[in-house]
Amino acid sequence: MSSVKPEDHFKNIISHCKEYGYIFPSSEIYDGMSAVYDYGQNGAELKKNIREYWWKSMVQMHENIVGIDAAIFMHPTTWKASGHVDAFNDPLIDNKDSKKRYRADVLIEEHVAKIEDKINKEVEKAAKRFENFDVAMFRSTNARVLEYQKKIEEINARFKNAMEANDLAEVRQIIVDCEIVDPISGTRNWTDVRQFNLMFSTQLGSVSEEASTVYLRPETAQGIFVNYLNVQKTGRMKIPFGIAQTGKAFRNEIVARQFIFRMREFEQMEMQFFVRPGTEMEWYEYWKKARLNWHLVLGLGADKYRYHDHIKLAHYANAACDIEHQFPFGFKELEGIHSRTDFDLKQHEQYSGKKLQYFDPELNQSYVPYVVETSVGLDRLFLSVMSSAYKEEVLEGGDTRVVLGLPPALAPFKAAIFPLIKKDGLPELAEKIMTDLKFDHMVTYDEKDTVGKRYRRQDAIGTPYCITVDHQSLEDQTVTIRHRDSMEQERVAISQLNSILTAKTSLKSLLSQL
């Protein structure tokens, strides 16, 4: 396995995504748009498969969870009730020398992460020196580590208090006191911190004078909340139950960066789980574990995931944590699990004047349910899969290959069918095999170049199996199936191909592990 710097690895992933039809810069012939991307032919398939894995695991595998598809446009009062009009802001700060803009909270979080890295290095050094090393004991007794931990606690406490009080001057002072420098200019010449609302607005109506302001939704959750009672009654749902939804959301991110990690147009996969008040923490812990396991089943590496509990809770939450993934640029938020209390439904009750209560036959009383939310960004999930799957391997003899080790169930193509040569009836048999398989599997056909080059091309696309038709295939109706990851080959009957691909590449292979 080749060793490259994380930043170079990330650049290679971005280049690979474009070269192999996964992701293109949007409107590229017009020089593109910042933080907007298009999914190519292979990217659209991978994205669809990830979405389907989430949907099946959430809706099909749970009798008490159903799915909806709410409109992107919603009544403007929805966003007043949800708090987005007044509170959906990012604290931004500019460096006067580089003229670059940053999220103040991210600068502070990254500074804290650097201090945590120092603690980890101290622990690693000590572990090499002592046998039977006790990490907990070391962290609680080592003076330097205790100093680092105290500094982290002080910064986090100051930041939490400042954000809760909306004290932007204190947020700036934390950045100054921590001596945080601009990574581009290397200076600490900072402006004041300002809040910036992230919602896109537009006009609804045919005549501008008569038009009313509406918003592109910044999240999909509110479409679930305003339909909660419709779904509960028409579906005869009993608490606890969930409503799931996938769809586009839009945020006017000023500091959009890191490829598809932070975009202005993105897709969310959210599930709101309605529970009896007083049981929300039990379900919060349940969904924390369930969602982490969902990610682990993909087989990208347990060491690439961790929990991160929120220091500053959103205005609607009484508990919140992120499942973070180790991207090439560090551990970042992949999915959020939040205990939203009854905030959303009560807000919509107040602003709409409609009762949104649930009658609980077991308690013989009505109440506004509490909600536990799971929310994952499909685009971030796509990036986590791609960044973990992309590998540059050095093979025996010095040869190299680029391979996408995608989970087979998520790969755009499950198999590629090759005729060994383009004559002697081999293409005809290969095309017949493809025709038979494509009713059940996404497969592709390739007859250009040598078989070795075709293998490399499919490795780079992430196709888990390659099926080669040769002259022996005409005699005994067998083919060679080659495995992407091990590069091993075996001879199998053509009649077995469908069942082999079903067993190895269907979503059942993932869902059965949940």
C-alpha positions, 0 to 999 in steps of 0.5 A: 500500500502506498503512503501519501499525505492526507491532503494529497490523498484527498486531492487524488480522491477528487481527481478520481471522482471526476476521471471515473464519472463519479462527481463533476464540478457543476456548470463546468463549461461556464467555469463552475460554481463554488460548492456546487457539484453534479453526480456523474453516471457512476456517482448517481448509482453509488448515491442511489445505493447508499440512499436505498441502504438507508431507506430499507434499513430504516423503513423496510426493516422497522414495522413502526417507521414509515417514509414520506416525501414532503415538498421543498417549498413550505409555508414561510411561517414554518421557518418562523416556528422552527426558529430558523428565521431568527436563529439559523446563523453561523458566527463568521470572522474574517482575517484582515490580511488574507481576506479569508472568512472562517466560521469562528466556532470551527476555528476554536474546535480545530484549536481544541483538536490540536490540543487533544492531539498533543495529549494523544502523543503524550499517551503514545510516548508513555505507552512505548516506555512502559509495559502494562501501560494504564491509559486512564491512570496516566491521563489522571496523573501526568502533569502535562496531560492534566494541563492540556485537559484543563486548557480544553475544559476552560476553552470549551466552557468559555465558548459554550457560555459565549454562544449561549449568551450570544456574546460574539465579542467573547467568541472573538476574544477566545480566538485572540487568547488562544492565539489562533492564526489564519492558516493562509496569512499566518497572522492574528489580525481578526475582524469582529465576529458576526452572525450570518443567516444561512437560508436561501429566500425566493419569491412565490407569485407571478407578479413581483408586487404580489409575491411573498417571500418563501425559503428553500428548506434548510433541512428536511425535518420540518416537513416531517413535523408538519405532517406528523398528525396526518401520518399518525392518523392515516397510518394508525401509528402507535407511539413509539413510531418514526417518520423517515424522509430523504431529500434536498436541502439548501444552505447559503454556506459562506465557508463552503469547502472540502469538496462535497463535505460542505455544499450549498445544495445537499441531500439529507436522510432524516428520521424523526422518532416520536416517543412518550415524554420521559422515555426520550433518553432511553431511545436517544441511547438506542438510536446512538448505538443503532446508527453507529452499527449501521455505519460499521456494517459497511466494513470501512473500519471501526477505527474511522468512527467515534462519538462526539457529544455536543458542548453547546446544545441547539435551542430545541435539544436536551441531548445531542451527539455526532457520529464522526468519521475520519475523513482525509482532513480529520474527524468530522461530523457525519451523522447527528443524533438529537433528542429534540424534546417536544420543541418542534411540535409545540412551536407548530401548535403555537404558530398554526393554532392546530393541536398536534397531540397524540392520544395514548390509549395505555395512559388514557391521556393526550400529550405532545410527543417527544422526538429523537432525531437521526440525521445524516448527510447523503453527500457526506456519507458518499464522501466517507465511503469514497475516501475509505474505499480509495486505495493505491496499491503496489503489487508484486513485481512493482506493478501498481493499481488504483482500486475502489474497495466499495462495499459490493452492495453499494458499488455502481456495477456488481459485475463487468462481463468481458469476452476474452477476444472480440470474435469466435462467438465470445462477444455473443455469449458475453452479451447473452450473459449480460442480458440475463443478469441485468434483470436482477443486477446492475452489470456492464459490458467491456471488450476494449483493450486487453483483459488486464487493462479491463480489470484495472479499469473496473478496479478503479470504478469499484466493480467487485466482480469481473466475468470473463468469457473464453473459448472453454465457456463455449464448450462447458458453459463455465466462465472465470469470475475474478474478485476485485479485492483479492484478485483471485479467480475461480471457474464457475458455471454460467447458471450459478452467476445470478445466485453468486451475485445475489449472495455477494452484492445484494443489500441483504448482505448488509441488512442481515447484519443490523 
